[in-house]
């Protein structure tokens, strides 16, 4: 969810290979994956539907005003929503799902041809490993810088399956279009000029993280992805297969998200929370794993330009509502985000808050 060098990870064992040998061994899960935090054992709320936003209704003048109110409610009170009728061709989604699935079926040595290099996060490996002693997530991933096209490092773009690169490229273009449309409507909801949020995202910088969560017979003792927020403007999440695992923090409880078929799960990122001066909120979320089924998801992160100064938009700072956050360059924000990664989900945002 960030530029490569800001979030460089330390090398750790491949979890997919570990799971294949360990799940049938009868041994206890390795200690570095066992989570003892109280939040891991908290009760999870099931059957609680997050808001659903219909992009077709937003684009239709007959229903746009009503759906815009729904969008504003979702962004302000949930920080997450499911997006339907988004207009991305089914063929594009099926192709990217197929090729992502095929990539993770490759032999380990074939995947490791695209491994992360020291000091970087792009490529195949693990995310957010900053310490030799921290607890590890039960997942592998690959991370790519996708837009602008000149930011792509093709060393990390797999040539297997042969259609992989084209599938990611087409999917990137379609999700960028959807994100641009959403940002225009979010600007309208905030009373801004339609292109105001897109000005912060010139060229629509975009990166992609695909995460593979192997099954774990001690699923209750591990986490697929630790609680976090996204250092982005917005994130579009695609469930590559039909195994649920995303949970969001709502009113102090974990809520399981049951993805709708064909929908994107959209989340508000930290940057949009700051730009909106707290009107929208970036919400903590995590991923759990299944005891006997693999799960795969693909997150497309939409980011500001590297030279952006992240601060509340002046139009949203008034006499009645002063600035809630300090100003900071985006690259410095990323450094803060990763430096506080092990301290808890909101510590980087708390450091920027003017309301402490």
C-alpha positions as CSV (number, residue, x, y, z in Angstrom):
1,X,0.0,0.0,0.0
2,X,3.0,2.2,-0.3
3,X,6.1,3.0,-2.3
4,X,8.5,0.1,-2.2
5,X,11.5,1.4,-0.1
6,X,9.3,2.9,2.6
7,X,8.0,-0.5,3.7
8,X,10.9,-2.9,3.0
9,X,10.4,-6.3,4.6
10,X,12.9,-8.7,6.2
11,X,13.1,-12.2,4.7
12,X,11.0,-14.9,6.4
13,X,10.0,-18.5,5.5
14,X,7.5,-19.1,2.7
15,X,4.2,-19.8,4.5
16,X,2.6,-21.7,1.6
17,X,5.4,-24.2,1.7
18,X,5.4,-24.3,5.5
19,X,1.7,-25.0,5.6
20,X,1.9,-27.9,3.1
21,X,4.4,-29.7,5.4
22,X,3.1,-28.6,8.8
23,X,-0.6,-29.1,8.3
24,X,-0.1,-32.9,8.1
25,X,2.6,-33.2,10.7
26,X,0.6,-33.2,13.9
27,X,3.0,-30.6,15.4
28,X,2.0,-27.3,17.0
29,X,2.0,-24.2,14.8
30,X,5.5,-22.6,14.9
31,X,5.7,-20.1,17.8
32,X,6.4,-17.0,15.6
33,X,2.9,-17.4,14.1
34,X,1.0,-17.9,17.4
35,X,-0.9,-14.7,18.3
36,X,-1.6,-14.0,22.0
37,X,-3.1,-10.6,21.7
38,X,-6.5,-10.3,23.4
39,X,-8.1,-9.0,20.2
40,X,-7.4,-12.3,18.4
41,X,-9.7,-14.2,20.8
42,X,-12.5,-11.5,20.8
43,X,-15.9,-12.5,19.6
44,X,-16.5,-11.8,15.9
45,X,-19.9,-10.4,14.8
46,X,-21.3,-12.4,11.9
47,X,-24.2,-11.5,9.6
48,X,-23.7,-7.8,9.9
49,X,-24.0,-6.4,6.4
50,X,-21.7,-3.4,5.6
51,X,-23.2,-0.7,3.3
52,X,-23.7,-1.5,-0.4
53,X,-23.1,1.3,-2.9
54,X,-24.3,1.0,-6.5
55,X,-22.1,2.9,-9.0
56,X,-24.7,2.6,-11.6
57,X,-27.2,4.5,-9.4
58,X,-24.5,7.2,-8.7
59,X,-24.0,7.7,-12.4
60,X,-27.8,7.8,-13.2
61,X,-29.1,11.4,-12.8
62,X,-32.5,10.0,-11.6
63,X,-30.9,8.2,-8.6
64,X,-27.6,10.0,-8.1
65,X,-28.6,12.3,-5.2
66,X,-30.1,9.5,-3.1
67,X,-27.1,7.2,-3.7
68,X,-24.7,10.0,-3.0
69,X,-26.2,10.3,0.4
70,X,-25.7,6.6,0.9
71,X,-22.1,6.9,-0.2
72,X,-21.5,9.7,2.3
73,X,-23.1,7.7,5.1
74,X,-20.9,4.7,4.3
75,X,-17.7,6.7,4.2
76,X,-18.4,8.7,7.4
77,X,-19.8,5.9,9.6
78,X,-18.2,2.7,8.3
79,X,-15.1,3.5,6.3
80,X,-16.0,0.5,4.2
81,X,-18.6,-0.5,1.6
82,X,-19.3,-3.0,-1.1
83,X,-19.4,-1.5,-4.6
84,X,-21.8,-3.2,-7.1
85,X,-22.5,-2.3,-10.8
86,X,-19.0,-0.9,-11.1
87,X,-18.8,-1.5,-14.8
88,X,-15.6,-3.6,-14.8
89,X,-16.1,-6.2,-17.5
90,X,-16.6,-9.7,-16.1
91,X,-14.0,-11.0,-18.5
92,X,-11.3,-8.7,-17.0
93,X,-12.1,-9.9,-13.5
94,X,-12.3,-13.6,-14.4
95,X,-8.9,-13.3,-16.2
96,X,-7.1,-11.6,-13.3
97,X,-8.6,-14.1,-10.8
98,X,-7.5,-17.0,-13.0
99,X,-4.0,-15.8,-13.5
100,X,-3.5,-14.9,-9.8
101,X,-4.7,-18.4,-8.8
102,X,-2.4,-20.0,-11.4
103,X,0.6,-18.0,-10.1
104,X,0.2,-19.4,-6.6
105,X,0.0,-22.9,-8.0
106,X,3.5,-22.6,-9.5
107,X,6.4,-24.5,-7.8
108,X,8.1,-22.5,-5.1
109,X,11.2,-22.0,-7.1
110,X,9.2,-20.5,-10.0
111,X,7.5,-18.0,-7.7
112,X,10.8,-17.1,-6.0
113,X,12.2,-16.0,-9.3
114,X,10.1,-12.9,-8.6
115,X,11.2,-12.6,-4.9
116,X,11.5,-9.3,-3.1
117,X,15.1,-8.0,-3.0
118,X,16.7,-6.5,0.2
119,X,15.4,-3.0,0.9
120,X,12.3,-3.4,-1.2
121,X,8.7,-4.6,-0.9
122,X,7.9,-5.3,-4.5
123,X,7.8,-8.9,-5.6
124,X,6.9,-12.2,-4.0
125,X,7.4,-12.6,-0.3
126,X,5.8,-11.3,2.9
127,X,4.6,-7.9,4.0
128,X,5.4,-5.8,7.1
129,X,8.3,-7.8,8.5
130,X,10.5,-5.2,10.3
131,X,11.9,-7.2,13.2
132,X,13.5,-10.6,13.7
133,X,11.3,-11.1,16.8
134,X,7.9,-9.8,15.7
135,X,4.9,-12.2,15.2
136,X,4.4,-13.2,11.6
137,X,1.2,-13.3,9.5
138,X,0.1,-16.7,8.1
139,X,0.3,-15.5,4.5
140,X,2.5,-14.9,1.4
141,X,2.0,-12.1,-1.0
142,X,3.3,-10.3,-4.1
143,X,3.3,-6.6,-4.4
144,X,3.6,-4.6,-7.6
145,X,3.8,-0.9,-8.4
146,X,1.3,-0.6,-11.3
147,X,0.6,3.0,-12.1
148,X,2.0,5.2,-13.6
149,X,3.3,2.7,-16.1
150,X,6.8,4.1,-15.8
151,X,6.9,3.1,-12.1
152,X,6.6,-0.6,-13.0
153,X,9.6,-2.8,-12.4
154,X,9.1,-5.7,-14.8
155,X,11.6,-7.9,-12.9
156,X,8.7,-8.6,-10.5
157,X,6.0,-9.1,-13.1
158,X,5.6,-12.8,-13.6
159,X,5.7,-14.3,-17.1
160,X,3.8,-17.3,-15.8
161,X,1.0,-17.8,-16.7
162,X,1.7,-16.2,-20.1
163,X,-1.3,-13.9,-19.8
164,X,-0.4,-12.7,-16.3
165,X,1.0,-9.3,-17.3
166,X,-1.8,-8.4,-19.7
167,X,-4.4,-9.4,-17.1
168,X,-2.9,-7.2,-14.4
169,X,-2.5,-4.3,-16.9
170,X,-6.2,-4.4,-18.0
171,X,-7.4,-4.8,-14.5
172,X,-5.3,-1.9,-13.4
173,X,-6.9,0.4,-16.0
174,X,-10.4,-0.6,-15.1
175,X,-9.9,-0.2,-11.4
176,X,-8.3,3.2,-11.9
177,X,-11.4,4.3,-13.8
178,X,-13.6,3.1,-11.0
179,X,-11.5,4.8,-8.3
180,X,-11.6,8.1,-10.3
181,X,-15.4,7.9,-10.5
182,X,-15.7,7.3,-6.8
183,X,-13.3,10.1,-5.9
184,X,-15.5,12.5,-8.0
185,X,-18.6,11.5,-6.1
186,X,-16.8,11.6,-2.7
187,X,-15.7,15.2,-3.6
188,X,-19.3,16.1,-4.4
189,X,-20.4,14.6,-1.0
190,X,-17.9,16.9,0.8
191,X,-19.0,19.9,-1.2
192,X,-15.8,20.1,-3.2
193,X,-15.2,20.6,-6.9
194,X,-15.5,17.3,-8.7
195,X,-11.8,16.9,-9.6
196,X,-10.5,18.2,-6.2
197,X,-9.5,14.8,-4.8
198,X,-8.1,13.6,-8.1
199,X,-5.8,16.6,-8.1
200,X,-4.0,15.0,-5.2
201,X,-3.7,11.8,-7.2
202,X,-2.3,13.2,-10.4
203,X,-1.6,10.3,-12.8
204,X,-3.5,8.0,-10.3
205,X,-0.6,6.2,-8.6
206,X,-1.6,2.6,-8.0
207,X,-0.1,-0.4,-6.4
208,X,-1.4,-4.0,-6.0
209,X,-0.9,-6.5,-3.2
210,X,-2.1,-10.0,-3.8
211,X,-2.2,-12.1,-0.7
212,X,-2.3,-15.9,-0.4
213,X,-3.6,-17.3,2.9
214,X,-2.8,-21.0,3.2
215,X,-5.2,-23.1,5.4
216,X,-4.1,-23.6,9.0
217,X,-5.6,-26.4,11.2
218,X,-4.9,-24.1,14.2
219,X,-6.7,-21.2,12.5
220,X,-7.7,-19.6,15.8
221,X,-4.1,-19.2,16.9
222,X,-2.9,-17.3,13.9
223,X,-3.8,-14.2,11.8
224,X,-3.6,-14.0,8.0
225,X,-3.0,-10.2,8.1
226,X,-2.5,-8.2,11.3
227,X,-4.9,-5.4,12.2
228,X,-4.0,-2.3,10.2
229,X,-5.3,0.6,8.2
230,X,-4.2,1.5,4.6
231,X,-1.8,4.4,3.9
232,X,-3.8,5.2,0.8
233,X,-6.6,7.3,-0.5
234,X,-8.9,4.4,-1.3
235,X,-8.4,0.7,-1.7
236,X,-10.4,-1.7,-3.9
237,X,-10.3,-5.3,-2.7
238,X,-11.2,-8.2,-4.9
239,X,-11.9,-11.6,-3.4
240,X,-10.2,-14.0,-5.8
241,X,-11.9,-17.1,-4.4
242,X,-15.0,-17.6,-2.4
243,X,-13.4,-18.0,1.1
244,X,-14.3,-15.3,3.5
245,X,-11.6,-13.8,5.9
246,X,-11.8,-10.0,6.0
247,X,-12.9,-8.5,9.3
248,X,-13.3,-4.8,10.1
249,X,-13.4,-2.9,13.4
250,X,-16.8,-1.4,14.1
251,X,-17.9,0.0,17.4
252,X,-15.1,-1.8,19.2
253,X,-15.9,-5.2,17.7
254,X,-14.7,-7.3,14.8
255,X,-17.2,-7.6,12.0
256,X,-16.9,-10.4,9.4
257,X,-17.4,-9.1,5.9
258,X,-19.3,-11.5,3.6
259,X,-18.4,-10.3,0.1
260,X,-21.1,-10.0,-2.5
261,X,-20.5,-11.9,-5.8
262,X,-18.9,-9.6,-8.3
263,X,-18.5,-6.7,-5.9
264,X,-15.4,-4.7,-4.8
265,X,-14.9,-4.1,-1.1
266,X,-13.9,-0.4,-0.9
267,X,-12.1,1.0,2.1
268,X,-11.2,4.6,3.0
269,X,-7.5,5.1,3.5
270,X,-5.6,7.2,6.0
271,X,-4.8,9.8,3.3
272,X,-8.5,10.4,2.6
273,X,-9.3,10.6,6.3
274,X,-6.7,13.5,6.5
275,X,-7.8,15.2,3.3
276,X,-11.4,15.1,4.5
277,X,-10.3,16.6,7.8
278,X,-11.8,13.6,9.6
279,X,-15.2,13.6,7.8
280,X,-14.3,10.2,6.4
281,X,-12.5,7.6,8.6
282,X,-9.9,5.0,7.8
283,X,-11.0,1.8,9.7
284,X,-8.8,-0.9,11.2
285,X,-9.2,-4.3,9.5
286,X,-7.5,-7.7,9.5
287,X,-7.7,-11.1,7.8
288,X,-8.2,-14.5,9.4
289,X,-7.5,-17.8,7.8
290,X,-9.6,-21.0,7.2
291,X,-8.7,-24.3,8.8
292,X,-8.8,-26.3,5.6
293,X,-9.3,-23.9,2.7
294,X,-6.9,-21.5,1.0
295,X,-8.0,-17.9,0.6
296,X,-6.7,-15.4,-2.0
297,X,-7.4,-11.6,-2.2
298,X,-6.2,-8.8,-4.4
299,X,-6.0,-5.2,-3.1
300,X,-5.6,-2.3,-5.5
301,X,-4.3,0.7,-3.6
302,X,-4.9,4.2,-5.0
303,X,-2.4,6.7,-3.7
304,X,-1.5,10.3,-3.8
305,X,1.5,11.6,-5.8
306,X,4.9,11.1,-4.0
307,X,5.4,14.9,-3.8
308,X,2.0,15.6,-2.2
309,X,1.8,17.4,1.1
310,X,-0.8,15.5,3.1
311,X,-3.1,17.8,5.0
312,X,-6.7,18.7,5.5
313,X,-8.0,20.4,2.3
314,X,-8.3,24.1,3.0
315,X,-12.0,24.1,1.8
316,X,-12.8,21.8,4.7
317,X,-11.0,23.8,7.4
318,X,-13.4,26.5,8.7
319,X,-13.8,28.6,11.8
320,X,-16.2,26.1,13.2
321,X,-14.0,23.1,12.3
322,X,-10.3,23.8,12.5
323,X,-7.6,21.5,11.1
324,X,-7.7,18.1,12.8
325,X,-4.3,16.9,11.5
326,X,-0.8,18.3,11.0
327,X,0.6,18.6,7.5
328,X,3.3,16.2,6.3
329,X,4.8,15.2,3.0
330,X,3.5,11.9,1.7
331,X,6.8,10.1,1.7
332,X,7.4,11.3,5.3
333,X,3.9,10.0,6.2
334,X,4.9,6.6,4.8
335,X,8.0,6.5,6.9
336,X,5.9,7.3,10.0
337,X,3.3,4.7,9.0
338,X,5.9,1.9,8.8
339,X,8.0,3.2,11.8
340,X,4.9,2.9,14.0
341,X,3.6,-0.3,12.4
342,X,4.3,-2.5,15.5
343,X,2.9,0.0,17.9
344,X,-0.8,-0.4,17.0
345,X,-3.2,0.6,14.3
346,X,-3.8,4.2,14.9
347,X,-0.5,5.3,16.4
348,X,0.7,7.0,13.2
349,X,-2.6,8.9,12.9
350,X,-2.5,9.8,16.6
351,X,0.9,11.3,15.9
352,X,-0.6,13.6,13.3
353,X,-3.7,14.5,15.2
354,X,-4.2,18.0,16.5
355,X,-7.0,16.9,18.8
356,X,-5.1,14.7,21.3
